[in-house]
Amino acid sequence: MFDRLRKKWKLNSNFQVVIILFVFSITGSAALYVRKAVFDLAGITDATSLWIKVPLYIVTVVPAYQVLFLLFASLLGQFRFAWEFEKKTFSRFIPKKK
């Protein structure tokens, strides 16, 4: 499994793959803590309509995840990978010129 990811992501070692997988996992957990804090500050409860919760969830979690991903990757020495991964991810949302 690690060899396939190492080749796909053009990494130097399986250890680097482990570090990056760790970054993905802590980023996801941290983004959910940010969501909880924002929902608590906004007074969102279980009784709040999904029409309010879902857009707020998207507006909160997506940017928080991106920033936290870069932050954690940087702290663990993987900024270059994270930056290239972010650019590739966001390039999919930009329409191609014909």
trRosetta pair geometry for C-beta under 8 A, 3 or more apart (Angstrom, degrees):
i j d omega theta_ij theta_ji phi_ij phi_ji
1 4 6.0 -58 -157 32 31 109
1 5 6.7 21 153 -9 66 107
2 5 5.8 -59 -149 42 35 107
2 6 5.9 40 153 -26 70 108
2 14 4.1 49 149 -138 141 103
2 17 4.8 151 -152 80 90 156
2 18 7.3 -13 -120 -50 126 80
3 6 5.5 -52 -142 35 30 115
3 7 6.4 26 158 -15 64 105
3 14 7.1 -34 -67 -87 57 105
4 7 6.1 -57 -151 38 28 106
4 8 6.2 26 154 -18 64 111
5 8 5.6 -56 -140 40 32 111
5 9 5.8 8 167 2 69 114
5 11 7.5 4 125 21 78 129
5 17 4.9 108 98 -138 121 126
5 21 7.9 23 159 -58 167 110
6 9 6.6 -67 -138 51 19 93
6 11 4.7 -97 -144 62 68 101
6 12 7.8 -97 -161 59 107 14
6 13 7.1 -101 -129 121 131 10
6 14 6.0 -65 -62 -85 136 57
6 16 7.3 99 -118 69 93 102
6 17 5.2 -76 -70 -55 82 127
7 10 7.3 21 -174 -76 30 43
9 17 7.2 143 47 -103 137 85
9 20 7.1 -177 161 90 169 173
9 81 6.8 32 173 -146 117 116
9 85 7.9 -8 -137 -81 106 109
11 16 4.4 -167 -178 97 125 131
11 17 5.8 160 75 -60 159 77
11 20 7.4 -119 -89 -10 149 142
11 81 7.1 17 -92 -100 100 134
12 16 5.7 86 52 -7 77 149
13 16 4.8 109 61 0 78 98
13 17 7.4 -131 107 -2 52 84
14 17 5.2 -46 -157 30 45 118
14 18 6.6 49 146 -21 69 98
15 18 5.5 -49 -153 33 37 114
15 19 6.6 40 148 -20 66 101
16 19 5.6 -48 -149 33 35 114
16 20 6.4 33 153 -17 65 106
16 78 7.2 140 -160 -103 88 112
16 81 7.8 154 172 -50 112 153
17 20 5.8 -58 -149 39 30 108
17 21 6.3 30 154 -18 66 106
18 21 5.8 -54 -145 38 30 110
18 22 6.3 34 153 -21 63 106
19 22 5.6 -57 -154 36 30 115
19 23 6.5 35 148 -23 65 102
19 76 5.4 176 -175 153 111 129
19 77 7.5 -33 171 64 155 92
19 78 5.9 169 123 -49 119 136
20 23 5.3 -45 -148 31 36 116
20 24 6.6 40 151 -19 64 99
20 73 7.5 27 -120 -118 72 100
20 78 5.8 174 -86 -159 82 160
20 81 6.1 -76 -102 124 126 153
21 24 5.6 -47 -151 33 36 113
21 25 6.5 32 152 -18 65 105
22 25 5.8 -57 -149 37 32 109
22 26 6.3 20 160 -9 68 107
22 76 7.3 173 88 -129 116 169
23 26 6.4 -59 -141 42 27 100
23 27 6.0 31 158 -24 63 113
23 69 6.8 83 154 -150 104 66
23 72 4.9 156 -144 117 85 113
23 73 5.0 60 -155 -81 152 72
23 76 5.9 -140 -76 43 109 144
23 78 6.2 -111 -42 62 156 143
23 82 7.2 -104 151 -81 153 117
24 27 5.8 -60 -146 36 25 113
24 28 6.5 26 158 -20 62 106
24 69 7.6 20 -103 -123 52 101
25 28 6.0 -54 -151 32 30 110
25 29 6.6 24 155 -13 63 107
26 29 5.7 -55 -147 41 37 111
26 30 6.0 36 155 -20 69 109
26 72 5.6 172 89 -142 116 154
27 30 5.8 -57 -143 40 28 109
27 31 6.2 32 157 -24 64 106
27 65 6.1 82 157 -154 105 72
27 68 4.8 148 -141 115 83 106
27 69 4.6 44 -135 -85 153 68
27 72 5.4 -138 -70 29 91 145
28 31 5.8 -52 -146 31 28 112
28 32 6.8 26 155 -16 61 104
28 65 7.2 22 -97 -125 50 109
29 32 5.9 -59 -158 34 32 109
29 33 6.8 33 147 -19 65 103
30 33 5.5 -50 -153 32 39 114
30 34 6.6 42 148 -20 67 100
30 64 7.8 -149 120 154 84 106
30 68 4.9 -178 96 -162 129 150
30 72 7.4 169 13 -52 152 133
31 34 5.5 -49 -153 33 36 115
31 35 6.5 41 147 -21 65 102
31 61 5.2 77 164 -151 113 79
31 64 4.7 137 -134 108 81 109
31 65 4.2 9 -97 -79 148 78
31 68 5.8 -150 -65 35 82 148
32 35 5.3 -45 -147 33 38 116
32 36 6.5 43 152 -21 65 100
32 61 7.4 20 -83 -117 50 112
33 36 5.7 -50 -149 34 33 113
33 37 6.5 34 152 -18 64 104
34 37 5.8 -56 -151 36 32 111
34 38 6.3 28 154 -16 67 107
34 60 6.6 -178 123 167 98 100
34 61 7.3 146 81 -103 108 55
34 64 4.2 -175 92 -155 158 153
34 68 7.4 -143 -24 -47 140 137
35 38 5.8 -57 -145 39 30 108
35 39 6.1 28 157 -17 66 109
35 57 6.3 33 -144 -134 125 71
35 60 5.1 118 -109 118 73 130
35 61 5.2 3 -73 -74 120 94
35 64 7.1 -153 -50 44 74 157
36 39 5.8 -56 -144 39 28 110
36 40 6.2 30 156 -20 64 107
37 40 5.8 -55 -148 36 28 111
37 41 6.4 27 154 -17 64 107
38 41 5.7 -55 -147 38 31 110
38 42 6.1 20 157 -11 66 112
38 56 7.3 -172 129 167 119 105
38 60 4.7 -164 66 -129 162 139
39 42 5.8 -61 -141 45 29 105
39 44 4.0 -78 -160 57 85 121
39 53 7.7 31 -121 -131 118 87
39 56 7.1 116 -93 126 79 130
39 60 7.7 -93 -46 -9 79 176
40 43 7.7 36 179 -70 29 29
40 44 7.6 -70 -55 44 23 79
42 56 6.7 -142 83 -158 173 150
44 48 4.8 -68 -153 9 71 165
44 52 6.9 -165 -117 121 107 113
44 53 6.0 124 -165 -100 131 85
44 56 6.6 -165 -74 89 151 157
45 48 5.3 130 52 -20 59 95
48 52 5.3 -88 167 73 108 126
48 53 5.5 124 105 -54 111 103
49 52 5.0 89 70 8 86 98
49 53 6.9 -166 97 -3 43 91
50 53 5.3 -60 -131 46 40 108
50 54 5.4 36 173 -22 77 108
51 54 7.0 -34 -120 31 17 105
51 55 7.5 9 170 -1 46 109
52 55 6.9 -71 -158 43 26 99
52 56 6.2 15 158 -10 64 120
53 56 5.9 -70 -147 45 26 108
53 57 5.9 33 158 -28 68 109
54 57 5.5 -50 -144 31 29 116
54 58 6.6 26 158 -16 63 104
55 58 5.8 -56 -149 37 34 110
55 59 6.1 28 156 -14 68 110
56 59 5.7 -56 -140 43 31 109
56 60 5.9 26 159 -16 65 114
57 60 6.0 -67 -146 42 23 106
57 61 5.7 1 171 -4 66 118
58 61 6.6 -58 -122 43 21 95
58 62 5.8 15 -178 -15 61 118
59 62 7.2 -42 -119 33 13 104
59 63 7.4 -5 176 6 47 112
60 63 7.4 -92 -171 44 18 92
60 64 6.0 4 160 -12 62 125
61 64 5.7 -66 -140 44 28 111
61 65 5.8 32 164 -27 68 108
62 65 6.0 -55 -148 30 23 110
62 66 6.8 20 157 -17 59 106
63 66 5.7 -56 -149 35 36 111
63 67 6.3 28 158 -13 70 108
64 67 6.1 -61 -148 41 29 106
64 68 5.9 23 159 -14 67 115
65 68 5.9 -62 -141 44 25 107
65 69 6.0 33 158 -28 64 108
66 69 5.8 -52 -148 30 26 115
66 70 6.8 21 156 -12 60 104
66 86 6.4 95 -154 -128 97 116
67 70 6.1 -59 -156 38 31 107
67 71 6.2 30 150 -19 66 111
68 71 5.4 -56 -143 39 35 115
68 72 6.0 27 163 -13 71 107
69 72 6.4 -56 -140 41 24 102
69 73 6.0 22 160 -16 61 114
69 82 5.8 173 143 -153 89 118
69 85 7.9 -106 153 91 133 126
69 86 7.1 153 98 -74 129 108
70 73 5.8 -59 -141 41 26 111
70 74 6.1 30 158 -23 63 109
70 79 7.0 49 -163 -134 74 79
70 82 5.2 154 -108 137 54 134
70 83 7.0 67 -122 -76 102 68
70 86 6.7 0 -70 -47 105 148
71 74 5.9 -59 -151 33 25 111
71 75 6.5 22 154 -17 62 107
72 75 5.6 -53 -147 36 34 112
72 76 6.4 11 159 0 66 111
73 76 6.2 -72 -147 51 28 96
73 78 4.2 -91 -166 85 85 93
73 79 5.5 133 119 -87 98 41
73 81 6.5 -135 -164 72 131 92
73 82 3.4 133 86 -44 170 143
74 77 7.7 49 -175 -65 28 18
74 78 7.5 -100 -63 60 23 56
74 79 4.3 45 -98 -79 72 106
74 82 7.1 -86 -43 42 67 147
78 81 4.7 -38 180 40 91 118
78 82 5.7 95 120 -25 87 99
79 82 5.6 -62 -145 41 33 110
79 83 5.9 32 159 -23 71 108
80 83 6.0 -54 -144 35 26 110
80 84 6.5 21 159 -12 62 109
81 84 6.1 -64 -151 41 28 106
81 85 6.0 28 153 -21 66 112
82 85 5.5 -56 -145 38 30 114
82 86 6.2 32 156 -21 65 105
83 86 5.8 -52 -148 34 29 111
83 87 6.5 29 154 -17 63 105
84 87 5.8 -53 -146 37 32 111
84 88 6.3 32 155 -18 65 107
85 88 5.8 -57 -149 38 28 110
85 89 6.3 31 153 -22 64 108
86 89 5.6 -55 -146 35 30 113
86 90 6.3 17 161 -8 66 109
87 90 6.2 -61 -143 44 27 101
87 91 6.1 34 156 -31 64 107
88 91 5.7 -51 -145 26 28 115
88 92 7.4 37 154 -27 57 97
89 92 6.3 -56 -174 17 33 112
90 93 5.7 -53 -163 30 52 111
90 94 6.9 46 146 -21 74 104
91 94 5.7 -56 -151 32 43 111
